[in-house]
Amino acid sequence: TFADSDVDKFMKGRGWLAVQSSNVAGAHYSPLYRTMTIEYLNGQRVMYWNMSPQEAWSFVQAPSKGVWIWDVIRVRGKGNSEKSRKPYKILRPAMFVEEMV
């Protein structure tokens, strides 16, 4: 049933949502604290604050989770790699870095 779905658990802050992405492994949303924790495929885990339920739902609906992160959370452009529209804390650093070919 929908009440037991991963999306429902995600929106209620009761579970991680695994996603299909070239950069994002999954996310956890807390409606109580309005935080979203995103785990990237490189192992890095980042918690973002001030995330509304509407933003969490838009993450679920986004066809590209990476594009969503750049559109909603991060700041695009050269020299902006550490900038964010949302306050954040790195909970776990990247565990590996992909080799550039």
C-alpha positions in Angstrom: 0.0 0.0 0.0 1.0 3.6 -0.4 1.0 4.1 3.4 3.9 1.6 3.6 5.8 2.9 0.5 9.4 4.1 0.6 8.2 7.6 -0.5 5.6 7.8 2.3 8.3 6.8 4.8 10.7 9.4 3.4 8.1 12.1 3.5 7.2 11.2 7.1 10.9 11.0 8.2 10.8 7.3 8.8 13.2 6.0 6.2 15.8 6.5 3.6 14.8 6.8 -0.1 17.1 5.1 -2.4 17.3 6.7 -5.9 18.5 6.0 -9.4 21.1 8.6 -10.1 24.6 9.0 -11.5 25.6 11.0 -8.4 23.1 10.5 -5.6 22.6 7.2 -3.6 19.6 8.3 -1.5 18.1 10.8 0.9 16.4 11.1 4.3 13.9 13.9 5.1 12.9 15.1 8.6 9.7 17.1 8.5 10.1 17.8 12.2 13.5 19.4 11.9 13.1 20.4 8.2 16.4 18.8 7.3 17.3 16.6 4.3 20.3 14.4 4.4 21.7 13.4 1.0 24.1 10.6 0.5 26.2 10.8 -2.6 27.6 7.8 -4.5 31.1 8.7 -3.4 30.0 8.1 0.2 29.7 11.7 1.3 26.7 12.4 3.4 25.5 16.0 3.8 22.6 17.4 5.9 20.8 20.5 4.6 18.6 22.7 6.8 15.4 24.8 6.0 14.0 22.1 3.7 10.3 22.5 3.3 7.9 19.6 2.7 7.3 21.0 -0.8 11.0 20.8 -1.5 11.2 17.3 -0.2 8.3 16.3 -2.4 9.9 18.0 -5.4 13.0 15.9 -4.8 10.9 12.8 -4.9 9.3 13.9 -8.2 12.5 15.2 -9.9 13.5 13.1 -12.9 17.2 14.0 -12.2 18.2 14.2 -8.5 21.5 15.8 -9.4 19.9 18.6 -11.4 17.4 19.1 -8.5 20.3 19.5 -6.1 21.9 22.1 -8.3 18.5 23.9 -8.9 17.3 23.9 -5.3 20.3 23.5 -2.9 23.7 24.3 -4.6 25.0 27.4 -6.4 26.0 26.9 -10.0 29.1 28.5 -11.5 32.8 28.6 -11.5 34.2 29.0 -8.0 31.0 28.1 -6.3 31.8 24.4 -5.5 31.3 25.0 -1.7 28.4 27.4 -1.9 24.9 26.4 -1.0 21.5 28.1 -0.9 20.8 26.1 2.3 22.8 25.8 5.4 24.6 22.5 5.6 26.9 20.3 7.5 29.1 17.5 6.0 28.2 14.5 8.2 30.6 12.1 6.4 33.3 13.1 3.9 33.7 11.4 0.5 35.1 7.9 0.9 36.5 7.8 -2.6 37.0 10.0 -5.6 36.3 8.9 -9.1 39.4 8.9 -11.3 39.3 11.4 -14.1 39.8 9.7 -17.4 
